[in-house]
Amino acid sequence: MSIVGIQFPVAIALGFFFGRWLDGMFGTAPWCTIVFSLCGIAAGFVNLFRITAQAARAEEEEARREAAERALEEGDGDDVRDRDER
């Protein structure tokens, strides 16, 4: 999760500096800087949502795994094991 702290500002900085470079090449200041800064912000949010969704899926999977282990320890999973052995 700590990668979000790096990826978000890096995406914004890349968009900003790419836009400034394009403005220097084409003489369109500040339009490319603004457009690509906004694209960097959007990319940062996309990465944020992607990382948090991945973390939520991992947490959900861990909770399912723990519940299955508890069920096996309590004996609720005996018929599942018997069925698998057949």
Secondary structure, DSSP 8 states (H G I E B T S, - for coil): -TTHHHHHHHHHHHHHHHHHHHHHHHT-TTHHHHHHHHHHHHHHHHHHHHHHHHHHHHHHHHHHHHHHHHHHHHTTTHHHHHHHH-
